[in-house]
């Protein structure tokens, strides 16, 4: 877990605000007993997690696809090829939604804006170090060739351990 106390406090405010604005159906599933606190969220999402990322086409249609997602310092991050359709979508329309699901156990969904990051400068290179440790030294050549990375600035964030519902725990 790489989140600071400030990151965790920001996450708690975001989670609280998101659930306060949620509708009845969301609150039926994401009950207070299923919601996870920011520290558990960061632990659950440590390492690479496959996110289903939705971008928006020019005519307003959503397109989804998997990306390597990294929950780092309380924000979702992802990369892709500079020639990918999603890279073109994001350059023009940075609104995104993404979801990580671990079966019927755990879910985290984010809605927000994807902002391009400079890996060398971002968090003093800390995120690049995390990625390099996972992908290996040859990975840096890909980044040098212009592979973009984004951080999602969340407007809404949901996270729940839905296995609590299946177990019938109170």
C-alpha positions in Angstrom: 0.0 0.0 0.0 1.5 3.3 -1.1 -1.3 5.7 0.0 -0.5 8.5 2.4 -2.8 9.6 5.2 -3.8 12.5 2.9 -4.6 10.1 0.1 -6.8 8.0 2.5 -8.6 11.0 3.8 -9.3 12.2 0.2 -10.6 8.7 -0.7 -12.9 8.6 2.3 -14.4 11.9 1.4 -14.9 10.7 -2.2 -16.5 7.5 -1.1 -18.8 9.3 1.3 -19.8 11.9 -1.3 -20.4 9.2 -3.9 -22.7 7.1 -1.7 -24.6 10.2 -0.5 -25.5 10.9 -4.2 -26.3 7.3 -5.1 -29.7 6.1 -5.9 -31.8 3.5 -4.1 -30.6 0.6 -6.2 -27.0 1.4 -5.6 -27.6 1.7 -1.9 -29.5 -1.7 -1.8 -26.3 -3.4 -3.1 -23.6 -1.2 -1.6 -25.0 -1.2 1.9 -23.0 0.2 4.7 -22.0 -3.3 5.7 -20.5 -4.1 2.2 -18.6 -0.8 1.8 -14.8 -0.9 2.3 -12.8 1.8 3.9 -9.9 3.5 2.0 -7.2 1.4 3.7 -8.8 -1.9 2.8 -9.5 -0.5 -0.7 -5.8 0.2 -1.2 -4.8 -3.3 0.1 -7.4 -5.1 -2.1 -6.2 -3.2 -5.2 -2.4 -3.5 -4.6 -0.6 -4.5 -7.8 -1.9 -4.7 -11.4 -5.6 -5.3 -11.8 -7.4 -5.7 -15.1 -9.9 -2.8 -15.4 -12.7 -2.6 -17.9 -12.3 0.9 -19.2 -15.1 2.8 -21.0 -14.2 5.7 -23.3 -16.6 7.7 -25.4 -16.8 7.8 -29.3 -17.3 11.0 -31.2 -21.0 10.2 -31.6 -21.4 9.6 -27.8 -21.3 5.7 -27.8 -19.3 4.1 -25.0 -16.6 1.6 -25.9 -15.1 -0.7 -23.3 -12.0 -2.8 -23.2 -9.5 -4.2 -20.7 -6.5 -2.3 -19.6 -3.8 -3.0 -17.0 -5.0 -0.9 -14.1 -3.0 0.3 -11.1 -4.5 1.8 -8.0 -1.7 4.0 -6.8 -1.8 6.8 -4.3 -5.6 6.5 -4.2 -6.2 6.9 -8.0 -6.6 4.5 -10.8 -3.9 4.6 -13.5 -3.6 2.8 -16.8 -1.7 2.9 -20.1 -2.2 1.9 -23.7 -0.5 2.1 -27.1 -0.3 5.5 -28.6 -2.0 4.0 -31.7 -4.9 2.5 -29.8 -8.5 3.8 -30.5 -8.9 4.5 -26.8 -5.9 6.8 -26.9 -7.6 8.8 -29.7 -10.9 8.9 -27.7 -9.1 10.1 -24.5 -7.2 12.8 -26.4 -10.6 14.3 -27.5 -12.9 13.2 -24.7 -11.2 12.3 -21.4 -14.4 11.3 -19.6 -14.1 7.6 -18.5 -15.6 5.0 -16.4 -13.8 1.9 -15.2 -14.6 -1.2 -13.2 -12.6 -3.9 -11.5 -14.5 -7.0 -10.4 -13.1 -9.9 -8.5 -15.9 -12.5 -9.2 -18.9 -12.0 -6.9 -16.6 -10.9 -4.1 -15.3 -7.4 -4.6 -16.1 -4.5 -6.9 -14.6 -1.1 -7.5 -16.0 1.4 -10.0 -14.7 4.8 -10.8 -16.2 7.6 -13.0 -14.1 10.7 -13.8 -11.6 12.3 -16.1 -8.5 10.7 -17.5 -5.5 13.0 -17.3 -2.2 12.1 -19.2 0.7 11.8 -16.9 4.4 12.1 -17.4 5.8 9.0 -15.8 9.3 10.5 -15.2 7.9 13.4 -13.3 4.7 11.9 -11.8 5.1 11.4 -8.0 8.9 11.9 -8.4 9.1 8.8 -10.6 7.6 6.5 -7.9 4.8 5.2 -10.1 7.3 4.5 -12.9 9.4 2.5 -10.4 6.3 0.4 -9.5 5.6 -0.2 -13.2 9.2 -1.0 -14.0 9.4 -3.6 -11.2 6.3 -5.3 -12.6 7.0 -5.1 -16.3 10.8 -5.4 -16.3 13.6 -3.3 -17.8 12.5 -3.7 -21.4 9.3 -1.9 -20.5 11.1 1.4 -20.3 11.8 1.2 -24.0 8.0 1.1 -24.6 7.5 4.2 -22.5 10.4 5.9 -24.3 8.5 5.1 -27.6 5.6 7.2 -26.4 3.2 4.8 -24.6 0.9 7.1 -22.8 -0.3 6.7 -19.2 -3.3 8.3 -17.5 -4.5 8.9 -14.0 -8.2 9.0 -13.4 -9.3 12.0 -11.4 -12.5 10.6 -9.8 -15.8 12.3 -9.6 -17.3 9.2 -8.1 -15.8 6.0 -6.6 -17.6 3.0 -5.3 -16.0 0.0 -3.6 -17.7 -3.0 -1.9 -17.1 -6.5 -0.6 -20.3 -7.9 -2.0 -19.5 -11.4 -0.7 -21.0 -10.1 2.6 -24.4 -10.2 0.9 -24.0 -13.8 -0.3 -22.9 -15.0 3.1 -25.8 -13.3 4.8 -23.6 -11.7 7.3 -24.8 -8.8 9.3 
